Amino acid sequence: MSQVLYLKWRPGDWDEVIGQDHIITTLKNSVRRDRISHAQIFSGPRGTGKTSTARVLAKAANCLAEDPAARPCNECANCQSVIKGEFLDLIEIDAASNTSVDDVRELREKINFSPNVGRFKVYVIDEVHMLSTSAFNALLKTLEEPPAHAIFILATTEIHRIPITVISRCQRHDFRRISVDEIVKQLENMAAAEKITAGQNVLRLIARQATGSLRDAISILDQLSNAENEITAELVHQILGTSPDQAVLNFVDAMLVGDSGKGLNTLHQSAERGNDPVQFTKQVVAYFRNVLLMKMDNADRIDVPENLLPTISSHSNKISMKELLDLIRVFNNAANDRGASWQPTLPLEMAFLEGLEVINKEGSDLGVSGMPQTRAEKTSPKPAQETPRTTPRKQAPSQQEPPQDKPQKKGQQPLTVLQQWRKILEGVRDVNPVTQGILNSCKPLGIKDNQLVLSFQSNAIKEKIDGGDHIKITEDAIEKVIGVRLPILCVVGGKDQADLPDGVDPDGLVAAVVRDLGGTLVSGEDDN
């Protein structure tokens, strides 16, 4: 069986560790001077060389070469034993599966035994932040008074979860993310040695996708090399579920001019091609970061093809710093949203609609034609608007009576709203697609005190409907469809509807009928 590339190309010497020169210099000097610290913490992102460096240090500490500066030699019996995974004095522990205090106590009992063949027993504890509090306390006693023949190397991706009492007793080394150029250079060497055909533009695309993790980049290259003889940019996008740069540019362009149809169509076409919406969202965040760097006169830090720089510069001139920061927050939150996995494009769709609000200031205000206004149109003088409504949405019953030519019974209103909800949404979309997008994330629950109760999944979405003219647009659409003016009450509630206002009866007759129709609408009023 052939070995996977990231194991085959695992660093075996100091010079093979990529991108961590500040750490390697310190460790080499400690070996040369025979002053290796008894406890060390290697912290940093995944795939940056923490455990590989720990193995190199273990070899150097037990190398039999006479010249300390030449350790590890990778030729002596001890070095060869480590390379083959047979060195008994190198103990690697996965803290994720050995989290209890009993595991650490067992380690403490064995640590006092002398090394089998080497000078030191080296304990490498990976993902050490997974240890329990009691296990950390037990480990602390060992770190305070370690035997002379023991070296501890604690590796973690989450240094903030390590007790300060442990950190203070260790020599700390912070591994950094590896730059795109360093990853590309290493991938070029590997591709040449492994006879993998891939252009530099493809290797750079892989390097950017790895986000500073050399191991991830090597794994991606390995995966792609097994798919086709020649790795192309199209293959990278297909296998990784990413979108070409042009799709991201079209998406951003649509947002900046307020074209909701083009923007949504772009992301849906991307999803239909098999591209992952989460990856697409991350690419949008990365692009806005490049716009931010351009805006802050840091263009030399932007790693994109040369032909994209003019577009990035153009976008940086069309958007304010506040808008840009808001967009980065919106799409970064969407990239981390796992609550809508049943509808994977929903977080991206919602982020796009919220992005339209950020750009257009007033939630993509619509003109007479129903198309979003451009930024230039929005800055032109506007006629005086009617005085905003200051009275509570809950109005007196006399104000809520349906028109005389369309009388309805109390019990008919909830059913009518449910039956006509799709038509209501269509009416809303004709006025403002942003409002319709927000309403797609709610459920109408019933009538309470002559108010239509809409349930939203989170406060964040509820706050969107409460802003701008979204409530008024919805009320207008309801009145147009069913002939009754219903004020809207927005609540936040889950499937159990535990957060419904008092008086909405989930067990009434109307609720039963609605559930038969496949909905969750209930009414707090008695049927006549």
C-alpha positions in Angstrom: 0.0 0.0 0.0 1.4 3.4 -1.0 1.8 6.0 1.8 -0.2 9.2 1.8 1.8 12.2 0.8 1.6 14.1 4.0 3.2 11.2 5.9 5.7 10.4 3.1 6.8 14.0 3.2 6.7 14.5 6.9 9.8 16.6 8.1 12.6 14.4 9.3 15.1 17.1 10.0 15.3 20.7 11.1 15.7 22.0 7.6 12.6 20.2 6.4 10.3 22.1 8.8 8.6 24.8 6.6 7.9 28.3 7.7 8.9 28.0 11.4 12.5 29.3 11.4 12.0 31.3 14.6 11.2 28.1 16.5 13.7 25.8 14.8 16.6 28.1 15.5 15.8 28.1 19.2 15.4 24.3 19.4 18.6 23.6 17.5 20.5 25.9 19.8 19.1 24.1 22.9 20.2 20.8 21.5 23.7 22.1 20.6 24.1 23.5 24.1 22.5 20.4 25.8 20.0 22.7 27.4 16.7 21.2 26.3 13.8 22.4 28.4 12.0 19.6 30.3 8.5 20.9 29.3 7.5 22.7 26.1 4.3 23.9 24.6 3.9 23.9 20.8 0.8 26.0 20.0 -0.6 27.1 16.6 -3.1 26.2 13.8 -3.4 22.7 12.5 -1.0 21.4 9.9 1.8 23.8 10.7 4.3 21.3 11.9 3.8 21.0 15.7 3.9 17.2 16.1 6.5 16.8 13.3 8.8 19.2 15.1 8.2 17.3 18.3 9.4 14.1 16.6 12.5 15.8 15.3 13.3 17.2 18.8 12.8 13.7 20.2 15.3 12.3 17.7 17.8 15.1 18.4 17.6 14.6 22.2 18.4 10.9 21.8 20.7 11.0 18.8 24.0 9.2 19.2 26.0 11.6 17.0 29.1 12.9 18.8 28.7 16.4 17.5 25.6 18.0 19.2 25.2 20.4 16.3 24.7 17.5 13.9 21.8 16.0 15.8 19.6 14.5 14.6 21.8 12.6 12.2 19.0 10.3 11.0 21.6 7.5 10.7 22.3 6.2 14.1 20.3 3.4 15.7 18.2 5.7 17.8 17.3 8.0 14.9 16.4 5.1 12.7 14.3 3.6 15.4 12.3 6.8 15.7 11.9 7.0 11.9 10.5 3.5 11.9 8.1 4.2 14.8 9.8 1.6 17.0 11.6 3.9 19.5 10.3 2.9 23.0 11.3 6.1 24.7 9.1 8.3 22.4 5.6 8.1 23.8 2.9 9.9 21.8 -0.4 10.4 23.6 -3.7 11.6 22.1 -5.2 13.8 24.8 -8.6 13.7 23.0 -9.0 10.0 23.9 -7.0 10.1 27.2 -8.7 12.9 29.0 -9.2 11.6 32.5 -7.2 12.0 35.7 -6.6 8.3 35.8 -4.8 8.5 32.4 -2.4 11.1 33.7 -1.9 9.2 37.0 -0.9 6.1 35.0 1.6 8.2 33.0 3.0 9.6 36.3 3.5 6.1 37.6 5.5 5.0 34.5 7.5 8.2 34.1 9.9 7.3 37.0 11.2 4.3 35.1 14.5 5.0 33.3 14.6 5.2 29.5 14.9 1.9 27.7 17.6 2.8 25.2 17.8 6.6 24.9 19.0 9.4 27.2 15.5 10.8 27.5 11.9 9.6 27.6 10.0 12.1 25.4 6.3 12.4 26.0 4.4 14.1 23.2 0.8 14.9 24.3 -1.2 16.0 21.2 -4.3 18.2 21.6 -3.5 18.7 25.2 -6.3 21.2 25.7 -8.7 18.2 25.7 -7.5 17.1 29.2 -10.0 17.6 32.0 -9.4 20.1 34.8 -8.4 17.3 37.2 -6.1 15.8 34.7 -4.4 19.1 34.2 -3.9 19.3 38.0 -2.4 15.9 38.1 -0.1 16.8 35.1 0.9 20.0 36.9 2.5 18.1 39.7 4.7 16.2 37.2 5.7 19.3 35.4 6.7 20.9 38.7 9.1 18.1 39.7 9.9 16.1 36.6 12.5 13.3 36.6 15.8 14.3 34.9 15.3 11.8 32.1 11.8 13.1 31.0 10.9 15.7 28.4 7.3 16.8 27.9 6.1 18.4 24.6 2.5 19.6 24.8 0.9 20.3 21.4 -2.3 22.3 21.1 -4.4 24.3 18.6 -6.2 26.1 21.4 -3.7 27.6 23.8 -6.4 29.7 25.5 -7.8 26.5 27.0 -4.5 25.5 28.7 -4.4 26.6 32.4 -2.0 29.4 33.0 -0.4 27.3 35.8 0.7 24.8 33.2 1.8 27.3 30.6 4.0 29.1 33.2 6.0 25.9 33.7 6.7 25.3 30.0 8.8 26.9 27.3 6.3 28.2 24.8 6.7 28.1 21.0 4.0 29.6 18.8 3.7 28.1 15.4 2.4 30.5 12.7 0.3 29.9 9.6 2.5 29.1 6.6 2.5 31.7 3.8 1.1 30.9 0.4 4.5 31.4 -1.2 6.1 28.9 1.2 3.3 26.3 0.6 3.6 26.8 -3.2 7.3 26.2 -3.2 6.9 23.0 -1.2 4.1 21.8 -3.4 6.3 22.4 -6.5 9.1 20.3 -5.0 6.6 17.5 -4.2 4.9 17.6 -7.6 8.2 17.3 -9.4 9.4 14.4 -7.2 6.0 12.6 -7.4 5.6 13.3 -11.1 2.4 15.2 -10.6 1.4 17.6 -13.4 0.1 20.9 -12.0 0.8 24.5 -13.1 1.8 27.1 -10.6 -1.6 28.8 -10.8 -3.2 25.5 -9.7 -0.7 25.1 -6.9 -1.4 28.6 -5.7 -5.1 28.0 -5.8 -4.5 24.9 -3.6 -2.3 26.9 -1.3 -4.9 29.6 -0.8 -7.5 27.0 -0.1 -5.3 25.5 2.7 -5.4 28.7 4.7 -1.9 28.4 6.1 -1.9 24.6 6.8 0.8 22.8 4.8 -0.7 19.4 5.7 -4.1 20.4 4.3 -2.4 21.6 1.1 -0.5 18.4 0.7 -3.6 16.4 1.4 -5.5 18.4 -1.3 -2.7 17.8 -3.8 -2.7 14.1 -3.0 -6.5 13.9 -3.5 -6.4 15.7 -6.8 -3.5 13.7 -8.1 -5.6 10.5 -7.7 -8.5 12.1 -9.7 -6.7 13.0 -12.9 -3.3 12.8 -14.5 -3.1 16.5 -14.9 -4.5 18.8 -12.3 -6.4 21.8 -13.7 -8.1 24.8 -12.0 -11.5 23.4 -13.1 -10.7 20.1 -11.4 -9.7 21.9 -8.2 -13.0 23.8 -8.1 -14.9 20.6 -8.9 -13.3 18.4 -6.2 -13.2 21.1 -3.5 -16.6 22.6 -4.2 -15.2 26.1 -4.6 -16.3 28.6 -7.2 -14.1 30.3 -9.9 -13.1 33.8 -9.1 -15.5 35.2 -11.7 -18.5 33.8 -9.9 -17.5 35.6 -6.7 -16.9 38.8 -8.7 -20.4 38.6 -10.3 -21.9 38.0 -6.9 -20.1 41.0 -5.4 -20.9 43.2 -8.4 -24.6 42.3 -8.1 -24.6 43.3 -4.4 -22.9 46.6 -5.0 -25.4 47.7 -7.6 -28.4 46.3 -5.7 -29.3 43.7 -8.3 -30.9 41.0 -6.1 -32.0 38.8 -9.0 -28.5 38.6 -10.5 -26.9 38.0 -7.1 -29.2 35.2 -6.1 -29.0 33.6 -9.6 -25.2 33.6 -9.4 -25.1 31.7 -6.1 -27.8 29.3 -7.1 -26.0 28.5 -10.4 -22.8 27.9 -8.3 -24.7 25.5 -6.0 -26.2 23.7 -9.0 -22.7 23.1 -10.4 -21.9 21.3 -7.1 -20.0 24.1 -5.4 -20.3 24.2 -1.6 -22.2 27.2 -0.4 -20.0 27.4 2.7 -16.9 27.5 0.6 -18.5 30.1 -1.6 -19.3 32.2 1.5 -15.7 31.9 2.7 -14.5 33.0 -0.8 -16.7 36.1 -0.5 -15.1 36.9 2.9 -11.7 36.4 1.5 -12.5 38.7 -1.4 -13.8 41.4 0.9 -10.7 41.1 3.0 -8.6 41.8 -0.2 -10.8 44.9 -0.8 -10.1 45.9 2.8 -6.3 45.5 2.3 -6.6 47.6 -0.9 -8.5 50.3 0.9 -5.8 50.4 3.6 -3.0 50.8 1.1 -1.8 47.2 1.7 -2.1 46.0 -1.9 1.2 44.2 -1.6 -0.4 41.8 0.9 -3.1 40.7 -1.5 -2.5 37.3 -3.0 -4.6 37.0 -6.2 -3.9 36.8 -9.9 -2.7 40.1 -11.3 -5.7 40.6 -13.5 -8.0 40.8 -10.4 -6.2 43.7 -8.8 -7.9 46.4 -11.0 -11.3 45.0 -10.0 -10.5 44.9 -6.3 -9.2 48.5 -6.6 -12.5 49.6 -8.3 -14.6 47.9 -5.6 -12.6 49.5 -2.9 -13.4 52.9 -4.3 -17.2 52.2 -4.5 -17.7 51.2 -0.9 -17.2 52.9 2.4 -15.1 51.4 5.2 -18.1 51.0 7.4 -20.0 49.2 4.7 -17.1 47.0 4.0 -16.6 46.0 7.7 -20.3 45.3 8.0 -20.2 43.1 4.9 -17.3 41.1 6.3 -19.1 40.5 9.6 -22.3 39.5 7.8 -20.7 36.9 5.5 -18.2 35.7 8.2 -21.2 34.9 10.4 -22.9 33.1 7.5 -19.8 31.0 6.9 -19.9 29.8 10.5 -23.7 29.2 10.5 -24.5 25.5 10.8 -28.1 26.0 11.8 -29.6 25.6 8.3 -27.8 22.5 7.1 -31.2 21.2 5.8 -31.1 24.1 3.4 -27.4 24.8 2.8 -27.8 27.9 0.7 -30.0 29.7 3.2 -27.2 31.3 5.3 -25.6 32.6 2.1 -29.0 33.9 0.7 -29.7 35.7 4.0 -26.2 37.2 4.1 -26.7 38.4 0.5 -30.0 40.1 1.4 -28.6 41.6 4.5 -25.6 42.8 2.4 -28.1 44.6 0.1 -29.4 46.4 3.2 -25.9 47.3 4.2 -25.0 48.7 0.7 -28.4 50.4 0.0 -28.8 51.8 3.5 -32.5 51.3 3.5 -33.0 47.7 2.7 -32.9 47.9 -1.2 -35.7 50.5 -1.5 -37.7 49.8 -4.6 -38.9 52.2 -7.2 -42.1 52.2 -9.1 -40.8 49.5 -11.5 -40.1 47.1 -8.6 -36.3 47.1 -9.4 -33.8 48.0 -6.7 -32.5 51.6 -6.8 -28.9 52.2 -7.8 -26.6 53.9 -5.3 -26.7 57.0 -7.5 -30.5 57.0 -7.4 -30.6 56.6 -3.6 -28.4 59.7 -3.1 -30.7 61.9 -5.2 -33.3 64.2 -3.4 -36.4 62.4 -2.3 -39.9 63.7 -1.8 -41.0 64.2 1.8 -42.1 60.9 3.3 -45.2 60.4 5.4 -44.7 60.6 9.1 -43.5 57.3 10.5 -46.0 55.3 12.5 -45.5 56.0 16.2 -48.5 54.2 17.6 -48.1 50.6 18.8 -48.7 47.9 16.2 -51.4 46.5 18.5 -54.3 48.8 17.6 -57.8 49.2 18.8 -60.3 46.7 17.5 -62.3 49.4 15.7 -59.3 50.2 13.6 -59.0 46.5 12.6 -62.5 45.8 11.3 -62.3 44.3 7.7 -63.9 46.4 4.9 -67.7 46.2 4.8 -67.7 44.7 1.3 -65.5 41.8 2.5 -66.8 40.7 5.9 -65.0 37.8 7.6 -65.6 35.9 10.7 -63.0 35.9 13.4 -62.2 32.2 12.9 -61.7 32.7 9.2 -58.7 35.0 9.4 -56.1 32.5 10.5 -57.0 30.0 7.9 -57.2 32.6 5.2 -53.7 33.8 6.1 -52.2 30.3 5.9 -54.0 29.4 2.7 -53.0 32.6 1.0 -49.5 32.9 2.6 -47.7 32.0 -0.7 -49.7 34.6 -2.5 -48.9 37.1 0.2 -45.2 36.4 -0.2 -45.5 36.9 -3.9 -47.1 40.3 -3.3 -44.3 41.2 -0.9 -41.6 40.1 -3.4 -43.2 42.4 -6.1 -42.6 45.4 -3.7 -39.3 44.4 -2.1 -37.5 41.0 -2.6 -35.4 41.6 0.6 -38.6 41.6 2.7 -39.7 38.4 1.0 -36.4 36.8 1.7 -36.7 37.6 5.4 -40.3 36.2 5.6 -39.0 32.9 4.1 -37.4 32.3 7.5 -40.6 32.7 9.6 -43.8 30.8 10.3 -47.3 32.5 10.7 -48.6 31.1 14.0 -52.0 32.7 14.4 -54.1 35.8 15.4 -53.7 37.3 18.9 -55.6 40.4 19.8 -56.2 41.2 16.1 -52.5 40.8 15.4 -50.8 38.3 13.1 -48.1 36.4 15.1 -45.0 35.6 13.0 -42.4 33.2 14.6 -38.7 33.6 13.7 -35.9 31.2 14.4 -33.5 33.7 15.9 -33.4 37.3 17.3 -31.0 38.2 14.4 -33.6 37.5 11.8 -36.4 39.1 13.8 -34.4 42.3 14.1 -34.2 42.4 10.3 -37.9 42.3 9.8 -38.3 45.0 12.5 -36.0 47.4 10.6 -36.9 49.6 7.7 -40.3 49.3 6.0 -40.5 45.5 6.1 -43.5 45.3 8.5 -45.5 47.9 6.6 -44.8 46.2 3.2 -46.0 42.9 4.7 -49.2 44.4 6.2 -50.0 46.1 2.9 -49.6 42.8 1.0 -51.8 40.9 3.5 -54.5 43.6 3.2 -54.4 43.4 -0.6 -54.7 39.6 -0.6 -57.3 38.9 2.1 -59.0 42.3 2.4 -58.2 42.7 6.1 -55.5 45.0 7.7 -53.6 42.8 10.2 -50.9 44.4 12.3 -47.9 42.1 12.8 -46.4 40.9 16.0 -42.9 39.2 15.6 -41.7 36.7 18.2 -38.8 34.3 18.5 -39.8 30.6 19.0 -38.7 27.1 18.2 -40.7 24.1 17.2 -42.3 23.8 20.6 -43.6 27.4 20.2 -42.7 28.0 23.9 -42.2 31.7 23.3 -45.7 32.4 21.9 -47.6 35.3 23.4 -50.1 34.5 26.1 -53.5 33.6 24.6 -52.4 31.8 21.5 -54.0 28.3 21.9 -52.0 25.6 20.1 -54.8 23.0 20.9 -57.8 24.9 19.4 -60.0 23.8 16.5 -58.3 26.2 14.1 -54.9 24.8 15.0 -56.0 21.2 14.3 -57.4 22.2 10.9 -54.2 24.1 10.0 -52.0 21.1 11.0 -54.1 19.0 8.7 -53.1 21.4 5.9 -49.4 20.9 6.8 -48.8 24.1 8.7 -48.3 25.2 12.3 -50.7 28.2 12.4 -52.8 28.5 15.5 -55.5 30.9 16.7 -56.1 32.4 20.2 -59.7 33.3 19.3 -62.9 31.3 19.5 -64.6 30.3 16.3 -68.1 31.8 15.7 
